Amino acid sequence: MLAEAEILDALNLDYETLAAAMLHDTVEDSAVTLDELEREFGGRIAHLVDGVTKMGRIGRLQDTQAGGARRDHHDAESVRKLLLAMAEDVRVVLIKLADRLHNMRTLRHLPPERQRRIAQETLEIYAPLANRLGIWQIKWELEDLSLRHLDPEAYREIAAQLDERRVDRERFIERVVRQLTRELQAAGIQAEVSGRPKHIYSIWKKMQRKNLPFDQIFDVRAVRVIVERDADCYAALGIVHSLWHHIP
């Protein structure tokens, strides 16, 4: 589908991956065969489509009792390992992740019980897969969308607390990174400075883990400074404190 291809295009993937993303449902959802795909689009694209089809069959969580039951951590990890092991080409996993992200974006059209089941599966299987592959933006969005359906009240409360748009938070972080980078360079400190606003799920998880209210979460926005030596670390901390007041 085009939506999945657009997600993958944002990751700068090749034309074969984009083509397979648009074609991956044809074998299961139409009379088109894999051989026909191969004749029309070539063996490499057909191979990707076949891999996504097989991954989809194995990746579906089956209900273990009436009404469904959550898999434990070990079981979910086994499924993730199986999905990675069976994908001879990592692009297959990327297409599947893009497919799941598109599904999560349109999940509101499904019945509530199915929404929760798919959201739980996404949180246990697909978000950790994206994390393992280092595709942070997809991981964060999958987690946030999962929380929206699993605990909508908590999601809405945190979203309301974050009373500025994500793009505004990101611009704030960019300004801080630029300012801190300039100050470190002026002090002769070689450093890698990066930062990002926390997404809703990570804030919720920290609130749950530490049993804290939102106003006690002080790293809703976070900047990381990596330096070469211990001495540079303390010098960088001094510059940070000279720019912003620390919280005792």
HELIX and SHEET records of a PDB file:
HELIX    1   1 LEU A    2  ASP A    9  1                                   8    
HELIX    2   2 TYR A   15  LEU A   23  1                                   9    
HELIX    3   3 THR A   26  ASP A   29  1                                   4    
HELIX    4   4 LEU A   34  PHE A   41  1                                   8    
HELIX    5   5 GLY A   43  GLY A   59  1                                  17    
HELIX    6   6 HIS A   73  MET A   86  1                                  14    
HELIX    7   7 VAL A   90  ARG A  105  1                                  16    
HELIX    8   8 LEU A  107  HIS A  109  5                                   3    
HELIX    9   9 PRO A  112  GLU A  121  1                                  10    
HELIX   10  10 THR A  122  TYR A  126  3                                   5    
HELIX   11  11 ALA A  127  ARG A  132  1                                   6    
HELIX   12  12 TRP A  136  LEU A  150  1                                  15    
HELIX   13  13 PRO A  152  GLN A  161  1                                  10    
HELIX   14  14 ARG A  166  ALA A  186  1                                  21    
HELIX   15  15 ILE A  200  LYS A  210  1                                  11    
HELIX   16  16 PHE A  214  GLN A  216  5                                   3    
HELIX   17  17 ASP A  230  LEU A  243  1                                  14    
SHEET    1   A 2 ALA A 191  PRO A 197  0                                        
SHEET    2   A 2 ARG A 221  VAL A 227 -1                                        
END                                                                             
